[in-house]
């Protein structure tokens, strides 16, 4: 479940979070990158609820999963990032631990997004992790791995029931409509999950019941009473410092209700030491590494507690086995969507079957505001059920617009559907996938977006392809390999474009496997950059004039052919991020699979069939038939900035 949360207010827990972060900062031998710097004041402003982690109920040591945790996660995450960046410790980018064969080839990749809460339409905060996970999945498919890409929706809870009632719909009608909206958005964005998880189907309910029973049989579920002020918007009981006068929720500005419930709780405290040991022994379990330090702060002995896993206040949920007066709490329910979504239609709905279908996940892609659920509660549940843990929890930051958190009340929300329809899927995927450092907060402004897209896709790559095609289609009589124009291919050994294109694939692969998408894209585009420099040095347009010698014409043609091969490799390397643009380059070069239109190739060749593979990143002297033909159209049109300035 990926809820929208308001950023915390003024700092109250800076000293504790900073001290804990620095004390537990670990390092290991990995490649590093230097992230952009925050201001100390900006970081401190996000620590408003850090003190909540020390909260203990006077009535029990049991923790309610609620928005306080989410706010705290935000606060301490910022504190740790500030502490790390202020010092000399660089953020770590370890290589993902993926299942490989003896030759080192990736065999399996299971990657998930959060299961997004189905009480409203998808937003850019939903699209951001979906794009990142799709990039990873497409890279895995290029490597010919067995890929399971899971995204989907968390469909239960009191908030959804209330939203449905307000819309005069049943909860099922509401979530069915939201599911269509998500899948329509994924299609617009060229996001192609292999599994779309939903928590209302019967098979999911069977998985949840089996998980509950396993935890119960292991002695990890018990029942107890609880009384408190409940906020439906937060789906949580609130403390006094989280409410205004009159028991009004500070976040939702609505009056809370006093409730007394008897709920079931999970013995998280039983797994406290096991969780800490797992983090110590697997320092790359949480990425980026600075957030691991934060979780170790949460796992201090003084914070040990259990958490509630049922609600009696709503009937919209999965009933607790043997107790119809309670429904299973949305987080216990939703996290199991990662498992149930892997089942095939013909499969029995059992946890053993899930293990045969791709579990454990290699990568959970989540927002930093739901880190506590995924790095503590979820692993403990899996430990209780004797199931393997995911290998990596990959956390991204918040999206802001013009330096301010997006919010409907501020009127600055960037809606993904209009954005894609206005600028195209490749532009949106390129910016959110490669222009924001994954793991840190990222800012969107139309001016930055348009300038980055124009600079990289329209100018550097698109204009290069157009110049190559224009000159070759005007001057090349028939498809030719550059080796046909020289005595020996060795004459090209030191060609700068060939050198750049042969070095890039290994670096790009490493970056994708470190979830460093910006560096992967920058390395791929370096091929185009080198080719543009070479273009300006050689000036092939001048050498192809009627008055020039045959030797000059020959030189110009072979230079352009070498540049075209470099662009071809660049297109393969970029295809996980910009599948449509890469497919268009292949189509222009005449390398489109026979019988497929470009649109069809985006939907099939570039994802599921494996016809495009990482092998295609190797340098080739093969003839490209599309280099002969009619005058080309621009590959990627520049976006006019003026209408978007100030928006």
C-alpha positions as CSV (number, residue, x, y, z in Angstrom):
1,X,0.0,0.0,0.0
2,X,1.4,3.4,-1.0
3,X,-0.5,6.2,0.8
4,X,-0.1,9.9,0.2
5,X,1.4,11.5,3.3
6,X,2.0,15.1,4.3
7,X,5.6,16.0,5.0
8,X,6.3,16.3,8.7
9,X,6.6,19.7,10.4
10,X,9.3,21.5,12.4
11,X,12.2,19.5,13.7
12,X,12.0,17.8,17.1
13,X,14.1,14.7,16.7
14,X,17.2,15.9,14.9
15,X,19.8,15.1,17.6
16,X,18.6,11.5,18.2
17,X,18.2,10.7,14.6
18,X,21.5,12.2,13.6
19,X,23.4,10.5,16.4
20,X,21.9,7.1,15.6
21,X,22.5,7.5,11.9
22,X,26.2,8.4,12.2
23,X,26.8,5.8,14.9
24,X,25.4,3.0,12.7
25,X,26.7,4.1,9.3
26,X,28.5,1.2,7.8
27,X,30.6,1.0,4.7
28,X,31.7,-1.8,2.4
29,X,33.5,-2.0,-0.9
30,X,31.2,-0.7,-3.6
31,X,31.1,2.0,-6.1
32,X,29.8,5.3,-4.9
33,X,28.3,8.5,-6.3
34,X,28.1,12.0,-4.9
35,X,24.5,13.1,-4.5
36,X,23.4,16.7,-4.8
37,X,23.6,18.6,-1.5
38,X,20.6,19.5,0.6
39,X,20.5,22.5,2.9
40,X,20.6,21.7,6.6
41,X,17.6,23.9,7.3
42,X,15.5,22.0,4.7
43,X,16.5,18.7,6.2
44,X,15.7,19.8,9.7
45,X,12.2,21.0,8.7
46,X,11.3,17.4,7.9
47,X,11.8,16.0,11.4
48,X,8.6,17.0,13.1
49,X,7.6,13.6,14.3
50,X,10.9,11.9,14.9
51,X,10.1,11.7,18.6
52,X,7.2,9.4,17.9
53,X,9.5,6.4,17.5
54,X,10.1,6.5,21.2
55,X,6.4,6.5,21.9
56,X,5.0,3.7,24.1
57,X,1.4,3.3,25.0
58,X,0.8,3.4,28.8
59,X,-1.6,0.6,28.3
60,X,0.6,-1.7,26.3
61,X,3.9,-2.0,24.3
62,X,1.9,-2.6,21.2
63,X,2.2,-0.4,18.2
64,X,-0.6,0.7,15.9
65,X,0.5,1.0,12.3
66,X,-0.6,4.5,11.4
67,X,0.4,7.8,9.8
68,X,2.7,8.7,12.7
69,X,5.0,6.0,11.5
70,X,4.9,7.4,8.0
71,X,5.6,10.9,9.1
72,X,8.5,9.6,11.3
73,X,9.9,7.6,8.4
74,X,10.1,10.8,6.4
75,X,11.7,12.8,9.2
76,X,14.5,10.3,10.2
77,X,15.2,9.5,6.5
78,X,16.0,13.2,5.9
79,X,18.0,13.3,9.1
80,X,20.1,10.4,8.0
81,X,20.6,11.7,4.5
82,X,21.7,15.0,5.9
83,X,24.1,13.4,8.4
84,X,25.7,11.3,5.7
85,X,26.0,14.0,3.1
86,X,27.3,16.6,5.6
87,X,30.2,14.4,6.4
88,X,32.6,12.5,4.2
89,X,30.6,9.3,3.7
90,X,29.3,8.8,0.2
91,X,25.9,7.1,-0.5
92,X,26.6,3.5,-1.4
93,X,25.4,1.8,-4.6
94,X,26.0,-1.9,-4.1
95,X,25.4,-4.3,-7.0
96,X,22.1,-6.1,-6.7
97,X,22.5,-9.7,-5.6
98,X,20.7,-11.5,-8.5
99,X,20.5,-15.2,-9.4
100,X,23.1,-16.0,-12.1
101,X,24.3,-19.0,-14.0
102,X,28.0,-20.1,-14.1
103,X,28.7,-17.6,-16.9
104,X,27.5,-14.7,-14.7
105,X,24.3,-14.2,-16.7
106,X,21.2,-13.1,-14.8
107,X,18.7,-16.0,-14.6
108,X,15.8,-14.5,-12.6
109,X,14.6,-11.1,-11.6
110,X,11.5,-10.4,-9.5
111,X,10.8,-6.7,-9.0
112,X,7.8,-5.1,-7.4
113,X,6.3,-1.6,-6.8
114,X,4.2,-0.9,-3.8
115,X,0.6,-2.0,-4.1
116,X,-1.0,1.4,-4.4
117,X,-3.9,2.4,-2.2
118,X,-7.1,2.2,-4.3
119,X,-9.0,5.1,-2.8
120,X,-8.2,7.5,-5.7
121,X,-6.8,7.9,-9.2
122,X,-3.1,7.2,-9.8
123,X,-0.8,10.2,-9.6
124,X,2.8,11.0,-10.4
125,X,3.9,9.5,-7.1
126,X,2.4,6.2,-8.3
127,X,4.0,6.5,-11.8
128,X,7.5,7.3,-10.4
129,X,8.2,3.9,-8.8
130,X,6.3,2.1,-11.6
131,X,8.7,3.6,-14.2
132,X,11.8,2.7,-12.1
133,X,10.6,-0.9,-11.7
134,X,9.7,-1.1,-15.3
135,X,13.3,0.0,-16.3
136,X,14.7,-2.8,-14.1
137,X,12.3,-5.3,-15.6
138,X,13.1,-4.4,-19.1
139,X,16.8,-4.5,-18.4
140,X,16.3,-8.1,-17.0
141,X,14.5,-9.1,-20.1
142,X,17.3,-7.7,-22.3
143,X,19.6,-10.0,-20.3
144,X,17.2,-12.9,-21.1
145,X,16.3,-13.4,-17.5
146,X,13.1,-14.9,-16.2
147,X,11.4,-11.6,-15.1
148,X,8.4,-11.2,-12.8
149,X,7.4,-7.5,-12.6
150,X,4.7,-7.0,-10.0
151,X,2.6,-3.9,-9.5
152,X,-1.0,-3.4,-8.4
153,X,-3.4,-2.2,-5.8
154,X,-4.3,-2.5,-2.1
155,X,-8.1,-2.6,-2.2
156,X,-9.3,-3.0,1.4
157,X,-9.8,-0.7,4.4
158,X,-12.2,1.7,6.1
159,X,-11.1,4.6,4.0
160,X,-11.9,2.8,0.7
161,X,-15.3,1.8,2.1
162,X,-16.1,5.4,3.1
163,X,-14.8,6.8,-0.3
164,X,-17.1,4.3,-2.1
165,X,-20.1,5.3,0.0
166,X,-19.4,9.0,-0.7
167,X,-19.4,8.2,-4.4
168,X,-22.6,6.1,-4.0
169,X,-20.7,3.0,-5.1
170,X,-20.0,-0.3,-3.6
171,X,-16.3,-0.7,-2.5
172,X,-15.8,-3.3,-5.2
173,X,-17.2,-1.0,-7.9
174,X,-14.8,1.7,-6.7
175,X,-11.7,-0.4,-6.8
176,X,-12.6,-2.0,-10.1
177,X,-12.8,1.5,-11.6
178,X,-9.5,2.6,-10.0
179,X,-7.8,-0.6,-11.3
180,X,-8.8,0.4,-14.9
181,X,-7.3,3.8,-14.3
182,X,-4.0,2.3,-13.2
183,X,-3.8,-0.1,-16.1
184,X,-4.7,2.7,-18.6
185,X,-1.9,4.8,-17.1
186,X,0.6,2.0,-17.4
187,X,-0.3,1.5,-21.0
188,X,0.2,5.2,-21.7
189,X,3.6,5.1,-20.0
190,X,4.8,1.9,-21.7
191,X,4.9,0.3,-18.2
192,X,4.4,-3.4,-18.8
193,X,4.0,-5.4,-15.5
194,X,3.9,-9.2,-15.8
195,X,1.5,-9.3,-12.8
196,X,-1.1,-6.8,-11.7
197,X,-1.8,-7.6,-8.1
198,X,-5.2,-7.0,-6.6
199,X,-6.2,-7.9,-3.0
200,X,-9.9,-8.7,-3.7
201,X,-9.7,-11.9,-5.7
202,X,-10.3,-15.2,-3.9
203,X,-6.8,-16.6,-4.5
204,X,-5.3,-13.6,-2.6
205,X,-7.7,-14.2,0.3
206,X,-6.6,-17.9,0.4
207,X,-2.9,-16.8,0.6
208,X,-3.7,-14.3,3.4
209,X,-5.6,-16.9,5.4
210,X,-2.7,-19.4,5.0
211,X,-0.2,-16.8,6.1
212,X,-2.4,-15.9,9.1
213,X,-2.6,-19.5,10.1
214,X,1.1,-20.0,9.8
215,X,1.8,-17.0,12.1
216,X,-0.9,-18.2,14.5
217,X,0.5,-21.7,14.6
218,X,3.9,-20.2,15.4
219,X,2.5,-18.4,18.4
220,X,2.9,-14.9,16.9
221,X,-0.8,-13.7,16.9
222,X,-2.7,-12.8,20.1
223,X,-5.8,-10.7,21.0
224,X,-6.1,-7.7,23.3
225,X,-8.1,-4.5,24.0
226,X,-7.3,-1.0,22.9
227,X,-9.0,2.4,23.3
228,X,-8.0,5.7,21.5
229,X,-8.9,8.5,19.2
230,X,-9.3,7.2,15.7
231,X,-8.8,9.1,12.4
232,X,-10.3,7.4,9.4
233,X,-8.1,9.3,7.0
234,X,-5.0,8.0,8.7
235,X,-6.6,4.7,9.4
236,X,-5.0,5.0,12.8
237,X,-5.3,5.9,16.4
238,X,-3.7,9.2,17.2
239,X,-1.8,10.6,20.2
240,X,-2.5,13.9,21.8
241,X,0.4,15.7,20.0
242,X,-1.0,14.5,16.6
243,X,-4.4,16.3,17.2
244,X,-5.5,19.9,17.5
245,X,-7.9,21.1,20.2
246,X,-11.2,19.1,20.0
247,X,-9.4,16.0,18.9
248,X,-9.0,17.2,15.3
249,X,-6.4,15.4,13.2
250,X,-3.5,17.7,12.2
251,X,-3.1,16.1,8.8
252,X,-6.7,15.7,7.7
253,X,-8.3,18.5,9.7
254,X,-11.2,16.3,10.7
255,X,-12.5,15.4,14.2
256,X,-11.4,12.0,15.4
257,X,-13.7,9.5,17.1
258,X,-13.2,7.7,20.4
259,X,-13.1,4.0,19.8
260,X,-12.5,0.9,21.9
261,X,-11.6,-2.2,20.1
262,X,-10.4,-5.7,20.8
263,X,-7.8,-6.5,18.0
264,X,-5.3,-9.1,17.1
265,X,-1.6,-8.2,17.3
266,X,1.5,-9.7,15.7
267,X,4.5,-10.4,18.0
268,X,7.0,-8.1,16.2
269,X,9.0,-7.9,19.4
270,X,9.8,-11.6,19.1
271,X,11.8,-10.9,15.8
272,X,13.5,-7.7,17.0
273,X,17.0,-9.3,17.3
274,X,16.5,-11.4,14.1
275,X,15.7,-8.3,12.1
276,X,18.7,-6.4,13.5
277,X,21.0,-9.4,12.7
278,X,19.6,-9.6,9.2
279,X,20.4,-5.9,8.6
280,X,23.9,-6.3,10.0
281,X,24.7,-9.4,7.9
282,X,23.1,-8.0,4.7
283,X,24.2,-4.4,4.5
284,X,22.6,-4.1,1.0
285,X,19.2,-5.2,2.2
286,X,18.0,-1.6,2.3
287,X,19.1,0.8,-0.4
288,X,20.4,3.5,-0.5
289,X,22.6,2.4,2.4
290,X,22.0,5.6,4.5
291,X,18.5,4.4,5.2
292,X,19.8,1.2,6.7
293,X,21.2,3.3,9.5
294,X,17.8,4.8,10.0
295,X,16.1,1.3,10.4
296,X,18.8,0.3,12.9
297,X,17.7,3.3,15.0
298,X,14.2,2.0,14.9
299,X,15.4,-1.3,16.1
300,X,17.0,0.0,19.3
301,X,16.0,-2.1,22.2
302,X,13.9,0.7,23.8
303,X,11.6,0.8,20.8
304,X,10.7,-2.9,20.9
305,X,6.9,-3.5,20.4
306,X,4.2,-5.5,18.6
307,X,1.7,-4.2,16.1
308,X,-2.0,-4.5,15.4
309,X,-3.1,-6.7,12.5
310,X,-6.9,-6.5,12.6
311,X,-9.8,-4.0,12.7
312,X,-13.3,-4.3,14.1
313,X,-14.5,-1.0,12.7
314,X,-15.1,-2.0,9.1
315,X,-16.4,-5.0,7.2
316,X,-14.5,-4.1,4.0
317,X,-11.6,-6.5,4.2
318,X,-10.7,-10.1,4.6
319,X,-12.3,-11.6,7.6
320,X,-10.0,-13.0,10.4
321,X,-10.2,-16.8,10.2
322,X,-12.6,-18.0,12.8
323,X,-13.7,-14.5,13.9
324,X,-16.0,-12.6,11.6
325,X,-16.1,-9.7,13.9
326,X,-12.7,-8.6,12.7
327,X,-11.1,-8.0,9.3
328,X,-7.4,-8.3,8.7
329,X,-5.6,-4.9,8.7
330,X,-4.8,-3.5,5.3
331,X,-1.0,-3.7,5.7
332,X,-1.0,-7.4,6.7
333,X,-3.3,-8.0,3.8
334,X,-1.6,-5.8,1.2
335,X,1.9,-7.0,1.7
336,X,0.8,-10.5,0.8
337,X,-0.2,-9.2,-2.6
338,X,3.5,-9.5,-3.5
339,X,3.0,-13.3,-3.1
340,X,-0.5,-13.9,-4.5
341,X,0.2,-12.0,-7.6
342,X,2.8,-14.5,-8.7
343,X,0.2,-17.3,-9.0
344,X,-0.9,-18.4,-12.4
345,X,-4.6,-18.9,-13.2
346,X,-4.2,-22.7,-13.0
347,X,-2.1,-22.7,-9.8
348,X,-3.5,-23.7,-6.3
349,X,-3.4,-20.7,-4.0
350,X,-0.7,-21.9,-1.6
351,X,2.5,-20.4,-0.2
352,X,4.4,-23.4,-1.5
353,X,3.2,-22.6,-5.0
354,X,4.3,-19.0,-4.6
355,X,7.9,-20.2,-3.9
356,X,7.8,-22.0,-7.3
357,X,6.7,-18.9,-9.2
358,X,9.4,-16.3,-8.5
359,X,9.5,-15.6,-4.7
360,X,11.5,-14.3,-3.0
361,X,11.5,-10.9,-4.7
362,X,14.9,-9.6,-5.7
363,X,13.9,-5.9,-5.4
364,X,11.0,-4.1,-3.7
365,X,10.8,-0.6,-5.0
366,X,9.0,1.6,-2.4
367,X,8.7,5.2,-1.2
368,X,10.8,6.1,1.9
369,X,7.5,6.9,3.7
370,X,6.5,3.2,3.9
371,X,10.0,1.9,4.7
372,X,9.1,0.8,8.2
373,X,6.4,-1.6,7.0
374,X,8.7,-3.2,4.4
375,X,11.9,-3.3,6.4
376,X,10.5,-4.4,9.8
377,X,6.9,-5.7,9.7
378,X,7.1,-7.5,6.4
379,X,10.4,-9.4,7.1
380,X,9.1,-10.4,10.5
381,X,5.9,-11.8,9.0
382,X,7.9,-13.8,6.5
383,X,10.2,-15.1,9.3
384,X,7.2,-16.2,11.3
385,X,5.8,-18.1,8.2
386,X,9.2,-19.6,7.5
387,X,9.4,-17.9,4.1
388,X,12.5,-16.3,2.5
389,X,13.0,-12.6,2.7
390,X,13.3,-10.3,-0.3
391,X,16.9,-9.5,-1.2
392,X,16.7,-5.7,-1.5
393,X,14.3,-3.0,-0.4
394,X,15.0,-0.1,-2.8
395,X,13.7,3.2,-1.5
396,X,13.0,6.4,-3.4
397,X,12.5,9.9,-2.2
398,X,9.6,12.3,-2.4
399,X,8.6,14.2,-5.5
400,X,8.3,17.9,-5.3
401,X,7.3,20.6,-7.7
402,X,9.3,23.8,-8.0
403,X,10.9,22.9,-4.6
404,X,7.5,22.4,-2.8
405,X,5.8,19.1,-1.9
406,X,3.0,18.3,-4.3
407,X,-0.4,18.6,-2.8
408,X,-3.9,19.2,-4.1
409,X,-4.4,21.9,-1.5
410,X,-1.5,23.8,-3.0
411,X,-2.7,23.3,-6.5
412,X,0.7,22.0,-7.7
413,X,0.0,18.4,-8.4
414,X,1.5,17.1,-11.6
415,X,-1.1,14.7,-13.1
416,X,0.6,11.9,-15.1
417,X,-2.1,11.3,-17.8
418,X,-2.1,14.9,-19.2
419,X,1.7,15.0,-18.9
420,X,2.1,11.8,-21.0
421,X,-0.5,13.0,-23.5
422,X,1.2,16.3,-23.9
423,X,4.9,15.2,-24.1
424,X,4.8,11.5,-24.8
425,X,5.8,8.4,-22.7
426,X,9.5,8.5,-23.6
427,X,9.9,12.1,-22.4
428,X,8.2,11.4,-19.1
429,X,10.0,8.1,-18.6
430,X,13.3,9.7,-19.4
431,X,12.9,12.6,-16.9
432,X,11.5,10.6,-14.0
433,X,13.7,7.6,-14.7
434,X,17.1,9.3,-15.4
435,X,17.0,12.9,-14.4
436,X,16.2,12.4,-10.7
437,X,18.7,10.5,-8.5
438,X,16.8,7.5,-7.3
439,X,16.8,7.3,-3.6
440,X,16.8,11.1,-3.0
441,X,14.0,13.6,-3.2
442,X,13.5,14.9,-6.7
443,X,12.0,18.1,-8.0
444,X,9.9,18.6,-11.0
445,X,9.4,21.9,-12.9
446,X,8.2,22.2,-16.4
447,X,11.2,24.3,-17.3
448,X,13.7,21.8,-16.0
449,X,11.7,18.9,-17.6
450,X,11.6,20.5,-21.0
451,X,15.2,21.6,-21.0
452,X,16.5,18.2,-20.0
453,X,14.4,16.4,-22.6
454,X,15.3,18.8,-25.3
455,X,19.0,18.7,-24.5
456,X,19.3,14.9,-24.4
457,X,16.6,13.4,-26.5
458,X,15.9,16.1,-29.1
459,X,19.4,17.7,-29.5
460,X,22.0,15.2,-28.5
461,X,20.4,12.0,-29.8
462,X,17.5,13.0,-32.0
463,X,19.4,15.6,-34.0
464,X,22.4,13.2,-34.4
465,X,20.2,10.5,-35.9
466,X,18.5,13.0,-38.2
467,X,21.9,14.3,-39.5
468,X,23.2,10.8,-40.1
469,X,20.1,9.6,-41.9
470,X,19.8,12.8,-44.0
471,X,23.3,12.7,-45.3
472,X,23.4,8.9,-45.9
473,X,20.0,8.7,-47.6
474,X,21.0,11.5,-49.9
475,X,24.5,10.1,-50.7
476,X,24.5,6.3,-50.1
477,X,23.5,4.4,-53.3
478,X,23.0,1.1,-51.5
479,X,23.2,-0.4,-48.0
480,X,26.9,-0.7,-47.2
481,X,29.1,-1.7,-44.2
482,X,31.9,0.6,-43.3
483,X,34.3,-2.3,-43.7
484,X,33.5,-2.4,-47.4
485,X,35.1,1.0,-47.7
486,X,38.5,0.2,-46.1
487,X,41.2,-2.4,-46.6
488,X,40.9,-3.7,-43.0
489,X,38.4,-3.3,-40.2
490,X,41.3,-2.7,-37.9
491,X,41.4,0.8,-39.3
492,X,38.5,1.6,-37.1
493,X,40.0,0.1,-33.9
494,X,40.8,3.5,-32.4
495,X,37.8,5.4,-33.8
496,X,36.4,7.4,-30.9
497,X,32.8,6.4,-31.5
498,X,33.7,2.7,-31.6
499,X,35.8,3.0,-28.5
500,X,32.9,4.7,-26.6
501,X,30.3,2.2,-27.9
502,X,32.4,-0.8,-27.0
503,X,33.1,0.4,-23.5
504,X,29.6,1.6,-22.6
505,X,27.7,-1.7,-22.3
506,X,29.6,-3.0,-19.3
507,X,29.3,0.3,-17.4
508,X,25.6,0.7,-18.3
509,X,24.9,-2.9,-17.1
510,X,26.7,-2.2,-13.8
511,X,24.7,1.0,-13.3
512,X,21.3,-0.7,-14.0
513,X,22.2,-3.4,-11.5
514,X,23.1,-0.7,-9.0
515,X,19.7,1.0,-9.6
516,X,21.7,4.0,-10.8
517,X,19.5,4.8,-13.8
518,X,20.7,8.4,-14.3
519,X,24.3,7.1,-14.6
520,X,23.3,4.3,-17.0
521,X,21.5,6.8,-19.2
522,X,24.4,9.3,-19.1
523,X,26.9,6.6,-20.1
524,X,24.7,5.5,-23.0
525,X,24.3,9.1,-24.2
526,X,28.0,9.6,-24.0
527,X,28.2,7.6,-27.3
528,X,26.0,10.2,-28.9
529,X,28.0,13.0,-27.4
530,X,31.2,11.5,-28.8
531,X,29.5,11.0,-32.2
532,X,28.4,14.7,-32.3
533,X,31.9,15.8,-31.5
534,X,33.2,13.6,-34.3
535,X,30.5,14.9,-36.7
536,X,31.7,18.5,-36.1
537,X,35.3,17.5,-36.5
538,X,34.9,15.6,-39.7
539,X,32.2,17.8,-41.3
540,X,30.8,15.1,-43.6
541,X,28.3,17.5,-45.2
542,X,31.3,19.5,-46.6
543,X,33.0,16.3,-47.9
544,X,29.9,15.2,-49.7
545,X,29.6,18.2,-51.9
546,X,29.7,17.6,-55.7
547,X,33.0,19.3,-56.0
548,X,34.9,17.2,-53.4
549,X,37.1,14.2,-54.2
550,X,36.0,10.6,-54.2
551,X,38.4,10.0,-51.3
552,X,36.6,12.7,-49.2
553,X,33.2,11.3,-50.1
554,X,34.4,7.8,-49.0
555,X,35.7,9.2,-45.7
556,X,32.5,11.0,-45.0
557,X,30.3,7.9,-45.8
558,X,32.3,5.5,-43.6
559,X,32.4,8.0,-40.7
560,X,28.6,8.3,-40.9
561,X,28.2,4.5,-41.0
562,X,30.4,4.2,-37.9
563,X,28.3,6.8,-36.1
564,X,25.1,5.0,-37.1
565,X,26.5,1.8,-35.5
566,X,27.3,3.7,-32.3
567,X,23.7,5.1,-32.3
568,X,22.3,1.6,-32.7
569,X,24.2,0.4,-29.6
570,X,23.1,3.6,-27.7
571,X,19.5,2.7,-28.6
572,X,19.8,-0.7,-27.1
573,X,21.3,0.6,-23.9
574,X,18.5,3.2,-23.6
575,X,15.7,0.9,-24.4
576,X,14.8,0.1,-20.8
577,X,14.2,3.8,-20.2
578,X,12.9,5.0,-23.6
579,X,11.5,1.9,-25.3
580,X,9.5,3.9,-27.9
581,X,12.4,6.1,-29.0
582,X,14.8,3.2,-29.2
583,X,12.3,1.2,-31.3
584,X,11.9,4.2,-33.6
585,X,15.7,4.3,-34.1
586,X,15.8,0.7,-35.0
587,X,12.9,1.2,-37.4
588,X,14.6,4.1,-39.1
589,X,17.8,2.0,-39.5
590,X,15.8,-0.8,-41.1
591,X,16.3,-3.1,-38.1
592,X,12.7,-3.6,-37.2
593,X,11.7,-7.2,-37.0
594,X,10.0,-8.3,-40.1
595,X,6.2,-8.0,-40.1
596,X,6.0,-5.7,-37.1
597,X,5.1,-2.0,-37.1
598,X,7.0,0.2,-34.7
599,X,4.2,0.4,-32.2
600,X,3.9,-3.4,-32.1
601,X,7.7,-3.6,-31.6
602,X,7.4,-1.4,-28.6
603,X,4.8,-3.7,-27.1
604,X,6.5,-7.0,-27.8
605,X,10.0,-7.0,-29.1
606,X,11.2,-4.5,-26.5
607,X,9.8,-6.5,-23.5
608,X,8.5,-10.0,-23.6
609,X,9.8,-12.0,-26.6
610,X,13.5,-11.5,-26.0
611,X,14.2,-10.8,-29.7
612,X,16.1,-7.7,-28.5
613,X,18.8,-8.9,-26.2
614,X,21.9,-7.5,-24.5
615,X,23.9,-9.3,-27.1
616,X,22.8,-6.6,-29.5
617,X,25.1,-4.2,-27.6
618,X,28.1,-5.8,-29.2
619,X,29.7,-3.8,-32.1
620,X,28.6,-5.1,-35.5
621,X,29.7,-4.5,-39.0
622,X,26.3,-5.7,-40.4
623,X,24.6,-3.6,-43.1
624,X,21.7,-1.5,-42.0
625,X,19.1,-1.3,-44.8
626,X,17.3,1.7,-43.5
627,X,20.3,4.0,-44.2
628,X,19.1,4.1,-47.8
629,X,15.7,5.6,-48.4
630,X,13.6,8.8,-48.5
631,X,14.4,11.9,-46.6
632,X,13.9,11.2,-42.9
633,X,11.5,12.9,-40.5
634,X,12.8,14.3,-37.2
635,X,13.2,11.5,-34.7
636,X,12.2,13.6,-31.6
637,X,10.7,17.0,-31.9
638,X,11.9,19.8,-29.6
639,X,9.4,21.0,-27.1
640,X,8.6,24.6,-27.1
641,X,9.4,26.0,-23.6
642,X,7.6,29.3,-23.8
643,X,4.0,28.1,-23.2
644,X,5.2,26.3,-20.1
645,X,7.2,28.9,-18.4
646,X,5.8,29.8,-15.0
647,X,3.4,26.8,-14.9
